[in-house]
Every structure is written in structure tokens, then in C-alpha cells.
Amino acid sequence: MISSNDFRTGVSIELDGSVWRVVEFLHVKPGKGSAFVRTKLKNVQTGNVMERTFRAGETVPQANLEKRTMQHTYKDGSDFVFMDMASYEEAQLTPDQIGDRAKYLKEGMEVNIIRWGEQILEVELPNSVSLEVIQTDPGVKGDTATGGTKPAIVETGAQVMVPLFISIGEKIRIDTRSDSYLGRE
């Protein structure tokens, strides 16, 4: 159990049989009446967002989430297969379960899988990944780092905007949170 006074951004709680993550919170002490906590909660399974008010000191069940390091071993059709690095158990996830981040997954990559009981809620990729550029417009002499950008497709099929001097075959670092180019390898 967690008190509403202990709510912080990122805390996971259980409400109505599902897991909700605190996105925003505000402790309010009106001049008249008792204090309360106004929150914005996001459902981890569905992505729905709701606002809810709790009395100050009200307790709610904290979600018991388990984080495991797993390795992406291979792709089975459209599904991704992950292996637990400790127990060697395999888990098969659909692209819908992984979400938009599936575009950066490559074989051999280690990720964190977050579970609630036996249900997989989320896949956390590393903050940055190193991938090879397989398709982009050719670089022209005189292109500099301060110039414009151009689209490039990397080995996993994701499209990223890169500086003009990047050419096919180069390895680049990409920020998986913002889909942005970080630099060359």
C-alpha cells in the first residue's frame, strides 16, 4: 500500500484491476476543508489517461512490477521472441505489445521487460542504440555538420533524420526516446 502523500511521477498503482502510472500530481491544501492530491494517471496496458483526486493520506495498492533483463533472440513471423538471461525462459511478444519502439529492436539486443504478475506490460529499450545506415541519399563534398538533415533508413527499417554528411554503411547512434541522431560510432 502507498499513501497518496507519497505519489511521485512514475509511481505505479493498482486501481480497478489494472495498473496506472502517475504522470502528474499536485498536493492541494485549500483554505477551508481537508487537503487532497490531484493526479493525472495513465493506464499502462491501454494508454488511457484519466484525472483522479485522492484525499491526503488515502492509501491505494502499489503495483508489484517485476523487471527482467531479456535478450531479443529472433523474430517468429511478425512476433518477437525474447529469452530471459537468468532462467533461459522464452517469451513471445507481438508488435502491439512492444509498441512504437519495435522499430529499433535487432537480434542480440538486451531489453528490460516489465511484468505485472504473468502479464507483460512494457518493453524498455536502451536509451540509445547503434545501427547501420542501409539507405540514404549520397553525401556531397562540402556537406557539414551544421547544415541540414536528410532521411536515412537503418538496418531495423526505422527512418531517422541524419546530417547531410552521413553515407550508406556508417554506424550511427540513435536516441530511442526522441528518434533523433546522436552521432557516429
C-alpha positions in Angstrom: 0.0 0.0 0.0 1.1 3.5 -0.8 -0.2 6.8 0.6 -1.4 9.5 -1.7 1.1 11.8 0.0 3.9 9.6 -1.4 2.8 9.9 -5.0 5.6 10.9 -7.4 5.9 10.9 -11.2 6.4 7.4 -12.4 4.9 5.6 -9.4 2.7 2.6 -10.4 -0.5 1.9 -8.5 -3.4 -0.6 -8.9 -6.9 0.7 -9.5 -10.0 -1.1 -10.7 -8.0 -4.2 -11.6 -5.3 -2.6 -13.8 -2.0 -0.8 -13.4 -1.9 3.0 -13.6 1.3 5.2 -13.6 1.3 8.6 -12.0 2.0 11.2 -14.8 1.4 14.4 -12.8 0.5 15.1 -9.2 -0.4 18.2 -7.2 -0.8 18.4 -3.4 -3.6 20.9 -2.7 -4.3 22.5 0.7 -7.4 24.7 0.4 -8.0 27.4 3.0 -11.2 25.6 4.0 -11.6 21.8 4.1 -9.1 19.0 4.1 -6.1 18.6 1.8 -6.2 16.4 -1.3 -3.9 15.2 -4.1 -5.0 15.9 -7.7 -3.4 13.4 -10.1 -3.2 12.5 -13.8 -2.9 8.7 -14.2 -2.0 6.7 -17.4 -3.2 3.1 -17.8 -0.1 1.1 -18.6 -2.0 -1.6 -20.5 -4.2 0.6 -22.7 -2.6 4.0 -22.7 -5.8 5.8 -21.5 -5.3 8.9 -19.3 -7.6 10.0 -16.5 -7.6 12.6 -13.8 -8.4 11.5 -10.3 -8.4 13.2 -6.9 -7.4 11.4 -3.7 -7.8 12.5 -0.1 -4.5 13.4 1.6 -3.2 10.2 3.3 -5.5 7.9 1.4 -3.8 4.5 0.7 -4.0 2.6 -2.5 -2.3 -0.7 -3.5 1.1 -0.2 -5.1 1.5 -2.3 -8.3 4.1 -5.0 -7.8 6.0 -4.8 -11.0 8.9 -7.1 -11.9 11.7 -6.0 -14.2 13.7 -8.7 -16.1 16.6 -8.4 -18.5 15.8 -10.3 -21.6 17.6 -10.7 -25.0 15.8 -10.4 -28.3 16.8 -13.7 -29.9 14.9 -14.0 -33.2 11.7 -13.0 -35.0 9.0 -15.6 -35.5 6.8 -14.3 -38.3 5.7 -10.8 -37.0 6.3 -11.7 -33.3 9.5 -11.0 -31.4 11.0 -13.8 -29.2 12.9 -12.8 -26.1 15.0 -15.1 -23.8 15.3 -14.5 -20.0 19.1 -14.2 -19.4 18.8 -15.8 -15.9 16.3 -18.7 -16.4 16.5 -19.2 -20.2 12.7 -19.0 -20.5 11.4 -17.6 -23.7 8.6 -15.1 -24.2 6.9 -14.2 -27.5 5.6 -10.7 -27.9 3.5 -9.1 -30.7 4.5 -5.8 -32.2 1.4 -4.3 -30.4 2.8 -5.3 -27.0 6.1 -3.7 -27.8 4.7 -0.6 -29.4 6.5 2.0 -31.5 9.9 1.0 -30.1 9.9 -2.2 -32.1 11.5 -0.3 -35.0 14.8 -0.3 -33.1 14.9 -3.9 -32.0 17.6 -6.0 -33.5 18.7 -9.6 -32.7 21.0 -9.9 -29.7 19.8 -6.7 -28.1 19.1 -6.8 -24.4 16.0 -5.0 -23.1 14.1 -4.8 -19.8 10.7 -6.5 -19.8 8.3 -5.2 -17.1 5.7 -7.7 -15.9 2.7 -7.4 -13.6 2.1 -11.0 -12.4 2.3 -13.0 -15.6 1.2 -10.2 -17.9 3.9 -8.3 -19.8 3.2 -4.6 -19.6 6.1 -2.9 -21.3 9.4 -3.3 -23.1 12.2 -0.8 -22.1 14.9 -0.4 -24.8 18.3 1.1 -24.0 18.2 5.0 -24.3 20.4 4.8 -27.3 21.2 2.1 -29.9 23.9 1.8 -32.6 22.6 0.9 -36.0 24.0 0.8 -39.6 22.6 3.1 -42.3 21.4 0.9 -45.2 19.7 3.6 -47.3 20.1 7.4 -47.7 20.9 10.0 -50.3 24.6 10.2 -51.1 26.7 12.8 -49.3 28.1 15.6 -51.4 31.5 17.2 -50.9 31.1 20.3 -48.7 28.2 19.0 -46.6 28.9 20.0 -43.0 27.7 19.1 -39.6 25.9 22.5 -39.2 23.9 22.1 -42.4 20.5 20.5 -42.9 19.3 16.9 -42.5 18.1 14.1 -44.7 16.2 10.9 -44.1 18.1 7.7 -43.6 16.8 4.1 -43.1 18.7 1.9 -40.7 19.2 -1.9 -40.6 16.0 -2.4 -38.5 13.9 -0.5 -41.0 13.4 2.7 -38.9 13.7 6.1 -40.6 15.8 8.7 -38.8 16.8 12.2 -39.8 20.6 12.5 -40.1 23.1 15.2 -41.1 23.9 15.5 -44.8 27.4 14.0 -44.5 26.2 10.6 -43.3 26.5 7.9 -46.0 25.4 4.3 -46.5 27.3 1.7 -44.4 28.1 4.0 -41.5 27.1 3.1 -37.9 25.2 5.8 -36.1 23.8 6.2 -32.6 20.1 6.9 -32.2 18.2 8.2 -29.2 15.3 5.7 -28.9 13.2 8.1 -26.8 13.2 11.0 -29.2 14.1 9.2 -32.5 17.0 11.6 -33.0 20.5 11.2 -34.4 23.2 11.4 -31.6 26.4 10.8 -33.6 28.6 8.4 -35.5 30.1 5.3 -34.0 
